[in-house]
Amino acid sequence: MTLPQRSRTLAVASLVAATAALALSGCAKSETSNNAGGDSGQAAQAVQTPAASSGPGCKLETYGAPKLDLKNAVVGFSQSEKEANPFRIAETQSIKDEAAKLGVKKLLTTNAQSQLSKQISDIQDMLAQGAQFLIVAPLNSDGLEPAFQAAAAKKVPVLTIDRKVNATACKDYLAFLGSDFVEQGKRSADAMIKVTGGKGKVAILLGASGNNVTTDRTKGFVDRIEAKAPGLEIVAQQTGEFARDKGQQVMEQLIQSKPDITAVYAENDEMALGAVTALKAAGKTPGKDVKIVSIDGTRNAVQALANGELNAVIESNPRFGPLAFATARKFYAGEEIPENVIIADREYDESNAKASIGGAY
């Protein structure tokens, strides 16, 4: 192992330990009160093995930011989408809960309402209000350059979560925290192959365009199906924009244009639940007549899985608060932060769905 590799490995290992401690003491506690009887332990995010985190490390002096005590700091959080989606609700709440737990002096929160121009102005406004550290859930992978430039001019580090940006780590932003979205697509394909026996006609409900989540989840799924299940034919790919109503509309159209569809891969749970509604209205039985695999792990989706209306759900854990603030504390303590810190996601199927409902978000 080279010295840079060893340094990155040690950095991630220490981050794993800190995150585990914070998650167990904080995140699990905040979730348990609302999830009595469920598997509340699943609430905590966990970083994958060091090998799963990649990219050159970034230290405080390299980034050029001043030292900061979070208890005396103003921290800004920029949410990308309206909090109608359970993922966004849980994500924002996790940031707020952890900031309160750590005693952060002031937390500024904004919501871009799915508008790129608003997210840029939101970030600039938080900087004008004195934000000294920023946590950003990007709407798109491109387009936030003006906001990042404004942060760089004030030497304010930007930590990105849940969606990656096409920019330079340790220069335009500090690091990315989130899932391996290609791997999520592959795991969804494996689940689809299992529940269909590797045969049938599959429709893909794509997420919103312009971000790496949609691109990577599609690539992982399509590549795996082509490699392992030539009997599964992908007959349609249409965007449902990660929204339940759009997913329902697209499914209604597909039922008419592709009546022989036997399976649906939805790139988030909201679209999957919209598809369930459309299939029921058409007299079809979701989960039986049409197999459905989705990604997120919302409580409604896990319940639908327990009810037999979905067939598998790959988790995408939104509880970033403990990991985000653990990363910030390590960064300001002078430790190296990897470019990509990848979290581990669970998988739900008929064997664990009922027992997992209480701990889902």
Secondary structure, 3 states (H helix, E strand, C coil): CCHHHHHHHHHHHHHHHHHHHHHHHHHHHHHHCCCCCCCHHHHCCCECCHHHCECCCECHHHHCCCCCCHHHCEEEEEECCCCCCHHHHHHHHHHHHHHHHHCCCEEEEEECCCCHHHHHHHHHHHHHCCCCEEEECCCCCCCCHHHHHHHHHCCCCEEEECCCCCCCECCCECEEEECCHHHHHHHHHHHHHHHHCCCEEEEEEECCCCCHHHHHHHHHHHHHHHHHCCCEEEEEEEECCCCHHHHHHHHHHHHHHCCCCCEEEECCHHHHHHHHHHHHHCCCCECCCEEEEEEECCHHHHHHHHCCCCCEEEECCCCCHHHHHHHHHHHHCCCCECCEEEECCCEECCCCHHHHHHHCC
